[in-house]
Amino acid sequence: MSWLEGTIATGLAVAVATTLDDNIYLTSFFSRVSRTFRPRHVVVGEFLGFTVLVGISLIGFFVGMVVPDMWIGLLGCLPIIIGINQLLSKEENNDSSDELERVHTEVGRPRIKQSLWSTLRDPKTHRVTAVHISNGGNNIAVYVPLFATCSLPSLGVILSMCYMTVGFWCLCSYSLTRFPGISVLVTRYGSKICPLILIYLGLSILIKAQSYRLILPI
């Protein structure tokens, strides 16, 4: 397997593991679409929130330029801890829609057209962004050690896969508003797979950076 194929596989794994649960609140948002709250508010808000999390996590990439990989790789324990915690947790995930505010529509009001810049500044877009950021604490814990152990080309591939996956979830969630039961099934079974992916990613970071030598005397 070439570095590109391996990086694409890693990018898909981390993207699915950290964004799968976004389907819950995305589906809830899309189900509230009205004349004033449009799908573009949801999509732009989701990408904006994800970009904020990526921006914060890129600190790990720059830190990795000055700190030895072996020490940075110890952060790979975070995805492992998160994955184990999710496996052992008996609590059901709370529906993120509880955090959402319902958007009311004025009957007969014409549909408002907005430019991309206007959509970015719209408070309705910021609501989606705020929910994504509040739901993304685990994302940062996974992205920081992963980015810190990546080269620049690998980082570009991984980020591309992550953004493509976010777009895919937006498309799926918009379609699933017609079949809400499917969204529940995807989240239910996906939640059993994602912890295993997180543990795998954490182990791969420890092995790639040879950080296991700091933990296990060899």
N, C-alpha and C positions, 0 to 999 in steps of 0.2 A: 504494500500500500504506500503510495507516494505521500509526501507531506501535505499536498493539497487535499487529497482524499481524506486523510486522517483529520485535517483541520476542519473540513466541511462536516465530517461526522461529529466532531467535538462541538462545532457551532450549532448543529441541529440538536444535539443532546442537551446542551446548556440552555438553548432557547426554549425547547419544549419543557424542560424541568422548571424553568423560572417564570414562564408566562402562561402555562396551561390554565391555571386558575383564573386568569384574566377573563376567561369566557363567561364566568358567572356575572360579573358586573357589566361587562360589555353587552351581553344579551339583555340585561335589565335596562341599560341605557337605550339600546336600540328599540326596545319595546315601548319606550316613552317618547319616541319621535313624534313631533307635532309640526305645526306650521312655523313655529319660531325656534324649535329645537330640532335641528336637522342631523342626518347621519354624518355630515362633515364635521360637526362639533365633536362627535364621539371619536371619529378617526383621527382628526388633528389633535384632540386632547390626549388620546392614547399615545400617539407618536411623540408628542411633546413631553409627556410624563416619562416615557421610556428614555428619551434623549437626556433628560435631567439625571436619571439614575446612571446612565452610561457616563455622563460627564463627571459625576461624583466618583464613579468607579475607576475612571482613567487615572486617578491619582495613583492607584496601584501600579499602573504601567510605567509612570514616570519615576516612582520610587524604585521600581525594579531596575532602573538604569544605574542606580548608585548603590543599591544594597545587594549583596550576593544572593544569587538565585536560591541557594540552599536554605537561607534564612527566610526569604520571602515565601518559599514553598511551604513553610510551616502553616501558612494561612490556609492551606488546603485542608486542614483539620476542620475548618468552619463548615464547608459543605457536608463533610462526613457527619459532624455533630447535628446539623440541621436535618439531614436525611434520616439518621437514627432516631432523632426526636419525633419526626413525622411518622416513622414506622411504629414507634411505641405509643404515640399519642392515641387516646381512645376518644378524644373529643372530635365531633364533626366540625368541618369548616363552616363558619358562619357565612351566610350569604352576604356578599358585599353590598347588595342592594339595600341593606338596612342603613347604609351610610349615605345613600343617594337622596337627593331632594327631588320631589316630584315637580315637573315643569308643567304649568297650566297653560292652556291655549285659549285665546280669545276666539270665539266662534265667528267665522266669516272673515277673519283677518287675513289679508293676502299674504302669500309666501314671500319671505324676505330673501333677496339675493345678496350675498356677501362675497367680497374678495377674500383671498387667502389671508391677507394681512388683517382684515376686519375679523375673520374667524379666529385668528390667533389671539386677538385682543378681547374677544367676547368672553364675558364671565361664565357663560354656559360651557365653553371649552375648558376653562380653568377648573370647573367642577370635576370634569372627567380626569384632567391632569392630576388634581389633588388626590382623587381616589386611587389612581395608579401609583403615585408616589407613596401614599400611606400603606399600600399593599405590597410595596417593593423592598422592604427592609432585608428580606432574605436574598433578594437579587444582588444587592451590593456585596453581601457576604460571600457570594459565589463569584461575582465578576472581578472583585479586587484581586484575589490570588490568581485567578485565571489570566487576567490581563497582564499581571506583573511577570508572569512566566512566559509570555508570548513575544515573538518577534513582531516587527511592524507589519510584514505581509500577512502573518497568521492572524494578527489582530484585525486587519481589514477584512479578511475572509469571515472570521467569527462574527464581527459586527454586521456584515452583510447578511449572513444567515439569520441573525437575531432580528434584524429589521424586516426581512422577508417573512419570518415567522409571525411577527406582530401583525403585519398586513394580512397574513393568512387567517389569523384568529379574528381580525376585524370582519373579514369576509364571511367566515363561518358563523360568527355570532350574529351578524346581520341576517344571514339565511336562517339561522336557528330560531329567530323570533317567531317563525311560522310553526316550528316544531320544538317548543321549549323542553319537552321530555328528553330529546336527544342530548341537549346541552347538559342536563343532569347526569345522564349516563356517561358522557365523555369525561366530566369532572370526577365522577365517582370512581371509575376504573383507572383514569389517568392518575388520580391521587395515590394509587397503589404502586404505580410504576415510577413516578417521579422521585420518591425517596431513594430508590435503588440507583437511579441515574445520578443523583447528587452524590451518593457514596462513591460511585464509580469515578465521577469527576474529581472528587477530593483525593482519592487514591492515585489517580493518574497525575495530579499536580505534585503530590508527594514524591512519586517515582520519577517524574520528569526532572524535577529540581534536585533529586537525590536527597531530599530533606529527611527521608526515613533514617538516614545514617545518624542524624542528630537525636533521633528518638530511640532507635534500636542499635545498640553497640555491635558493630560487625567487624 
